[in-house]
């Protein structure tokens, strides 16, 4: 049952805010799923892992992280390219 002391427009505002938060969550989940499907690593997850498990070691910049992940995935430094 709804609270009679809350004005109907306030309920609409609350519903709109909840819908916005849900939409933001769905968009973030979709984005993360897409990145995982195509093999893009998460820099944020890397930074969180490094800070939690290796706090005394430096954290790579985003550019260095991206380059290292690309080389690991596609081969780099003269390793040849890909699987073929």
Secondary structure, DSSP 8 states (H G I E B T S, - for coil): ---TTS-HHHHHHHHHHHHHHHHHHHHHHHHHHHHHHHT---HHHHHHHHHHH-TTS----HHHHHHHHHHHHH--TTS-SS--
